[in-house]
Amino acid sequence: MTVAAGIGYGLIALGPSLSLFVSVIAKKPFLILTVLSSTLLWLVSLIILSGIWRGFLPFNSTAWWPYGLLVFSSVCFQEGLRILLWKVYKRLEDMLDAFADRISKPRLFLTDKMQIALAGGLGHGVAHAVFFCLSLLTPAFGPGTFYNDTCTWMPFFLVSAFIALAFVTIHTFSMVIAFNGYAESKRLDQYFVPIVHLIAGMLTLINFSPGGCIISIPLLYFMAVLTLMHCGKIVWRRLVDERHSGISLQ
């Protein structure tokens, strides 16, 4: 039964990502490469962050602010990396468009650009799930389970899986929002992503309080749904604008 539980925890964390990969990403080799490259990039960034903070851990203080500082610095580092990733992507997009012009082929469509951003975001989310959830699941395949003193209602591994799924959703669709904000120079979208990322990270600190998981997990999923809805709104608007632009040119 514990083997089934361990597999179940992994599927909770990465099941939707696997479905998205099979239905959208796997059809295009370039998107597969984008997911793999993004996953590697974000894993390396998390390893660098863990190496930097390893010298300060464990915190001797029982206060929450050292952990808040850790989350804040990590979010700032990753959001700076997201901007760097956008600059690399934009240069690659210009190169692909120039190549398409030389061989008299159409440039990247709007849907292509959004799928590339989605693949990059999926890589970010998968890296987060691997680092903060899957790496902890080995004991879940053993003869028992583990409960945290601050959350006795659910196994620790189930809590980790739920939190990982929320962050996978946030990271995956945040990349689409961020890339659109950079492309259209929209401050709202540019600020939306780091603010949601920071709030989601800070919400995990509630888990240090007794019964905190009952509060933090619903709040995390509220942030995930908010991100998903905002991303859907952006995609719908861009597709409608693209359609109207195509009709007006004909």
C-alpha positions in Angstrom: 0.0 0.0 0.0 2.9 2.4 0.7 4.2 1.9 -2.8 0.8 2.9 -4.2 0.8 5.9 -1.8 4.2 7.0 -3.0 3.2 6.8 -6.6 0.0 8.7 -5.7 1.9 11.5 -4.1 4.1 11.8 -7.2 1.1 11.9 -9.5 -0.6 14.6 -7.3 2.4 16.8 -7.7 3.2 16.1 -11.4 0.1 14.4 -12.8 -1.4 17.6 -14.4 2.1 18.5 -15.7 2.4 15.1 -17.3 -1.0 15.5 -19.0 0.0 19.0 -20.3 3.3 17.6 -21.6 1.6 14.7 -23.4 -1.2 16.8 -24.9 0.7 19.9 -25.9 4.5 19.7 -25.5 5.2 16.2 -26.8 3.9 17.1 -30.2 6.8 19.5 -31.0 10.4 18.5 -30.4 11.4 22.2 -29.9 9.0 22.5 -27.0 10.4 19.3 -25.5 13.9 20.8 -25.6 12.5 24.0 -24.1 11.0 22.1 -21.2 14.2 20.1 -20.5 16.4 23.2 -20.8 14.1 25.2 -18.5 14.0 22.4 -15.9 17.8 22.1 -15.9 18.1 25.9 -15.6 15.8 26.2 -12.6 17.2 23.2 -10.9 20.6 24.7 -11.1 19.3 28.0 -9.8 17.7 26.2 -6.8 20.9 24.3 -6.1 22.9 27.6 -6.2 20.4 29.1 -3.7 20.6 26.1 -1.4 24.4 26.3 -1.5 24.3 30.0 -0.6 21.9 29.5 2.3 23.5 26.3 3.5 26.0 28.3 5.5 23.3 30.0 7.5 21.1 26.9 8.3 19.7 25.8 10.6 18.4 29.0 12.1 18.7 29.1 15.9 16.0 31.6 16.2 12.3 30.5 16.5 11.2 33.7 14.7 9.7 33.5 11.3 11.6 36.5 9.8 14.9 34.5 8.9 12.8 32.2 6.8 10.9 35.1 5.3 14.3 36.6 4.3 15.3 33.3 2.7 12.0 33.2 0.7 12.3 36.8 -0.3 15.9 36.4 -1.5 15.1 33.2 -3.4 12.1 34.9 -5.2 14.2 37.9 -6.1 17.0 35.6 -7.5 14.5 33.5 -9.5 12.6 36.6 -10.9 15.9 38.1 -12.0 16.7 34.8 -13.7 13.2 35.0 -15.4 14.1 38.4 -16.9 17.4 36.9 -18.2 15.5 34.0 -19.6 13.2 36.4 -21.5 16.2 38.2 -23.0 17.6 35.0 -24.2 14.3 33.9 -25.6 13.7 37.2 -27.3 17.1 37.0 -29.1 16.3 33.4 -30.1 12.9 34.6 -31.4 14.5 37.3 -33.5 17.0 34.8 -34.9 14.2 32.4 -35.9 12.2 35.1 -37.5 15.2 36.3 -39.5 15.8 32.8 -40.6 12.2 32.4 -41.6 12.4 35.6 -43.7 15.5 34.3 -45.5 13.9 31.0 -46.5 10.5 32.7 -47.3 8.7 30.9 -44.5 6.1 32.4 -42.0 7.4 33.8 -38.8 6.5 32.4 -35.4 2.8 32.6 -34.8 1.3 34.0 -31.6 0.3 30.4 -30.5 3.9 29.3 -31.1 5.2 32.0 -28.8 2.7 31.2 -26.1 3.5 27.5 -26.3 7.2 28.3 -25.9 6.5 30.4 -22.8 4.2 27.6 -21.5 7.0 25.1 -22.0 9.5 27.3 -20.2 7.0 27.7 -17.3 6.4 24.0 -17.2 10.1 23.4 -16.8 10.1 25.9 -13.9 7.2 24.1 -12.2 8.7 20.6 -12.7 12.0 21.7 -11.3 10.2 23.1 -8.2 8.3 19.8 -7.8 11.4 17.7 -8.2 13.4 19.8 -5.7 10.8 20.3 -3.0 8.6 17.2 -3.4 9.9 14.2 -5.4 13.3 14.4 -3.6 11.4 13.8 -0.3 9.3 10.9 -1.4 11.8 8.1 -1.0 10.6 7.3 2.6 7.0 7.3 1.4 7.6 4.0 -0.3 8.6 2.4 3.1 6.5 0.5 5.6 5.0 3.6 7.1 4.4 7.3 6.7 5.4 10.5 8.5 3.3 13.3 10.2 4.6 16.7 11.1 3.8 18.0 14.5 2.3 21.2 13.1 0.0 19.3 10.7 -1.3 16.1 12.2 -4.3 15.9 9.8 -2.3 14.9 6.7 0.9 12.9 6.0 3.9 15.2 5.4 4.3 13.7 1.9 0.7 14.6 1.0 1.1 18.1 2.2 4.3 18.4 0.1 2.5 17.0 -3.0 -0.4 19.5 -2.6 2.0 22.4 -2.2 4.1 21.2 -5.2 1.0 21.1 -7.4 0.1 24.6 -6.5 3.5 25.9 -7.3 3.7 23.9 -10.5 0.5 25.6 -11.6 1.7 29.1 -10.5 5.1 28.7 -12.2 3.8 27.2 -15.4 1.3 29.9 -16.2 3.3 32.7 -14.7 5.8 32.4 -17.5 3.1 33.0 -20.1 2.0 36.1 -18.1 5.5 37.4 -17.7 6.6 36.9 -21.3 3.4 38.7 -22.5 4.1 41.5 -20.1 7.6 41.9 -21.4 6.5 41.7 -25.0 3.7 44.3 -24.6 5.6 46.3 -22.0 2.6 45.9 -19.6 3.6 46.8 -16.1 0.6 45.0 -14.6 1.7 41.6 -16.0 5.4 42.3 -15.2 4.6 43.0 -11.5 1.8 40.4 -11.2 4.2 37.5 -11.6 6.8 38.4 -8.9 4.1 39.5 -6.5 2.2 36.3 -6.8 5.5 34.3 -6.5 6.5 36.2 -3.4 3.0 35.9 -1.8 2.9 32.1 -2.5 6.4 31.7 -1.0 5.4 33.6 2.1 2.2 31.6 2.5 4.3 28.4 3.0 5.7 29.9 6.2 2.2 29.5 7.8 3.0 25.8 7.9 5.3 26.5 10.9 2.2 27.3 13.0 0.1 24.5 14.5 -2.5 23.6 12.0 -1.0 25.9 9.5 -1.4 23.5 6.6 -5.2 23.8 6.8 -4.8 27.5 6.1 -1.8 27.7 3.8 -2.8 25.1 1.3 -6.2 26.7 0.4 -4.6 30.1 0.2 -1.9 28.6 -2.1 -4.6 27.2 -4.4 -6.3 30.5 -4.4 -3.1 32.1 -5.8 -2.8 29.2 -8.3 -6.4 29.7 -9.5 -5.8 33.5 -9.7 -2.7 33.0 -11.8 -4.5 30.5 -14.1 -7.5 32.9 -14.6 -5.2 35.9 -15.3 -3.3 33.8 -17.8 -6.5 32.6 -19.5 -7.7 36.2 -19.8 -4.4 37.3 -21.4 -4.4 34.4 -23.9 -8.0 35.0 -24.8 -7.5 38.7 -25.4 -4.3 38.1 -27.5 -6.0 35.5 -29.6 -9.1 37.7 -30.2 -6.8 40.7 -31.1 -4.8 38.5 -33.4 -8.0 37.3 -35.1 -9.4 40.8 -35.6 -6.0 41.9 -36.9 -6.0 39.1 -39.5 -9.5 40.0 -40.6 -8.7 43.7 -41.0 -5.7 42.9 -43.2 -7.7 40.8 -45.6 
